[in-house]
Amino acid sequence: MSGPVVSRRREVSGGSARSLLTTVLGEFVLPLDRSVWTSTLVAALALFGIEEKAARQALARTAAEGWLRSDRVGRRVRWTLTEPARRLLAEGAGRIYGFGSGSREWDGRWLVVLVSVPETQRDLRHKLRTRLSWAGFGSPTAGVWITPHLAAEADAKLILDELDLSSQAMSYLAQYGALGSELSMVERAWDLAEVATRYQAFVDEFTTLAPSTPDEVLRAQTMLVHEWRRFPFLDPQLPAELLPPRWSGTTATALFNELHVRWRTPARERWSELAAD
């Protein structure tokens, strides 16, 4: 069987059954490193109002993508993560749990990538914009992509190679000059107001959440991670000097880390009870 092809479009999708299943697999199935019954996964998704039929369809489609392998035990079916899926989920966990917590020291240099695609090739233009945006690049003007993270050049090269655009591209490192405003360039390259709004909505939702029963804690922990895993694809993680004052991402990061630690043990204990049935 070929390995699973991760769709980042699904990574940042909303509360669909398959998207929630991905979160459950990464947060609970991966750390335990053992098979899980269909009934356990169906019960977990039921906490979010997902009916059994939809849950089973999500399982079947996720397995068809190469994420899960099934084994029949009598009349029951248990599921095991495939090795490629384990690697991808582990990488995703590292990205989710480490996001927003690293140093943002910056030497003032920008990585600039120049690449243009004719208007007639709209599908290719869309793929380029989508993938460079996911990699944290912003575009202040047509054909120009920038990031303060110089190491992102490797990501850009991989994207351009896969889209067969490397021969048409140029890249260089530069500092902002005397013309115009660096902050205005940032505002044109990224919609930071929208990202700040998303962060504030996250803070508003989870600040007042106080789960009390085991099922409520399991649901809260799943939703916490599910909502947070969008941000690595939304927030370019700019240095502090390029961010608006009172950046809501700082508050949101602290809240995520605090709640994830607080709920982790009771949520996993409840998961283990469900998995033992």
N, C-alpha and C positions, 0 to 999 in steps of 0.2 A: 504494500500500500504506500502511495506517495504521502509525504508529510503534509500537514495542514498548511494552507495558505492563509496567513493572517490578513484579514481585511481591516485596515485602520478605520474605514468608514464605520464598521461595526463597533470598533473600540470607542468611538465617541457618540454612538447612537444612544437613544433614550432608553426607556424602561421596557423594551421588548423582552419576550421570554428568552430568546437566544442571548441577548446582551446580558441579562441578569444571570443566566446560566454560566456565562463566561466568568462573571464576577465570583459566583459561588465556587466554581472550579478552582479559581486562583486563590481565593481566601481560605477555603476549608478543605477541599479535596487534595490539592497539591501538598500542603504541609503534612497531612497525615500519611501520604504515600501508600494508600491502599485503595482497593476497589470499593465502589459504593453502589448500593442497590437503586434500582429505578424508583422504588417507593420513597427512598430518602430524598432524592432529587425532586420528585414530584411534591413531596411534603414541604420542602424548603421553598419551592417556587409558589406553592399555595399561600404562603405567608404574604405574598405580594398580589394576591387576587388572581393569579394565573390558574386557569382551569386545567384539569388533568390532561385533556386532549391536547391543549396548546403546549403543555410541558413535555408531553411525549413527542410531539412533533419537533420541538426544539432539540430534544435529545437525538432524535433520528437525523436531523439535519446537521447537527454538530458532529455526530459520528461520521456522516457522509463526507464532511470536510476533512476528515482524518484526525480529529481531535480525540476521539474516544474509540475504544475497542470493547465490544460486548462479549459476555460469556453467559451462557444459560446454565442455571443450577436448578434442576427440576423445572418448576413452573415459573421460577423467578429469573430475572436478568440483572447482572451486575456489570458495572462499567469501570474501565481502567483508562487512565490517561495514556495516550501514546507518548513515546519518547520525544518526538518533535514538539508535541503539545506541552510537555513538561518544560522543555527548554524555553519555549515562547512565553509560557505563563511565569516562569522564574524571571525572565528578562522583564516582563511586564511588572512583576511585583517589585523588582528593584527600582524600576522607573517610578512607580506610584509612591512607594514608601520613602524614596529618597528625594522626590520632587520638592523643590522649594526650600530645601534645608541646607544646600551647599553655599559655598562662598561665592559672592558676586563681585569680587575685586576685578577691576578693569583697567587696562593700560591706555585706554582712549583710542585704540585702533579698531577699525572696522574691516570685516571681510566683505568685499564687494564682488558680486557675480553678475556679469553682463550676458544675457541670453535673450534673444527675441524669437518669437514664433509668429509666422504670418497669420493674419486674421482668418484666412481661409482654412487654417488647420485648427479649428476651434476645439476639437476633442483633445488634441495634443496640448494646446494652450491651457485647457482646464486641468489636465493631468499634471502639467508642470507647476501650475499655480498651487494646486492642492498639495502636492508632495513637498514642494519647497516650504509652503506655509506650515505643514505638519513638522517639518524639520526645524522650525523656528525662524525662518527667514521672513523678512518683510519687504514690501515693494513700494518705495516712495514715488516711483514713476515707472512707466511702462518699460520693460526690458531690463530693469535694474533691481537686484535683490541684495539685501544687506543683513548683516547680523554682527553683534559685538563678540560673538563666540567664534574665535578663529578656528578652533578644532572642527567646526561644522563644515569646513571645506571638504572633508572626506565624505560626509553625507551628501553634499551637493554633487560631488563627482559621481558617486554611486547612482544618484537619481538621474543625472544627465547621461551617464553611460547607458542606463536601462532604457531611457527614452530616445537614445541615439542622437543626443544633442551636444555632446561634448566637443565635437569639432567646430561647433558654431559659438561656443561660449568662451568667455575670458574671465579671469578672476585676479584680484589683487588686494593687497592690504593697504589701508590708508587711514589718515586722521582727517577729521573734518576741518575744512578750511575757513577762510574769513568771510565768505559770502553766505548770506542767509542765516538760518538758525538751526542748530543741531536738533533741538527739541521739536521744532516744526517738522523736520525730516522724520523724526520718530513718530509724530502724530500722523503723518501721511502714510507711513509704512505699516503701522499696526493700529487696530482699533482698540486701544487700551481702555477706553471708556466702557466698551462692551465687556471686556475681560473683567474690569473692576465690578461691573454690575453682576456678572456671574458669581464672582467671589462673594459679594455682599449677600446675594441670594443664598449661597451655601452657608454663610455665617448665620443668617436669619433662620434658616431651616433647622440647623443642628444645635444652635446655642440653647434653645429652649427644649430640646428633645430629652426626655427623661424616661427611658424604658425601665420597666420594673419586673416584668415576668421574663422567664428564660426565652420564650419565643419573641418577645419584644426586643430583647437585647440582640438576638440573632438577626432579626430583621434590621434593627438600627445599624449594626455593624456592617451588614451587607450593603445597605443603602449608603452609608458613609463612604465606603470604598468605591461603590458604583458611581457615585456622583463625583468623587475626587479624581477618578481615573480619566476624566475628560480634560483636566487642566494641563497635563503635559502637552496636549495638542492645541491648547488655546493660548497659553501664556508663553511668550518667548523668553521669559526669565531675564529681563534686561537688568543691567547694573542699577543700583539705587539712584545714581545721579541722573538717570534717564527716565525715572518713574515719576508719576504725579505725587504730590504730597499726600501723606496719610493713605498710602497704598493698601487697599483692602486685602490684597494677596498675602501680606504679612500676617494679618489677623487670622485669615482662613487657614494658613499653613499651621500656625500654632494650635488652632482649634482642632484641626484634623489629627495632628500628632497626639494631642492630649486625649481625645475621645477614642482614638484607635487603641491606645494603650489601655485605657480604662475598660473598654468593652471586650477586648480581645480574649481574655481568659474565659469569662462566662459565656461568650458566644461560641467559643470552640468546645466548651463543655456541653452546651446544648446540642451542638452539631454531632458530637460523639454519641450522645444519647439517641439522636435520630438515626445515626448510621448503624447503631447496634441493634436496631429493631429487625 
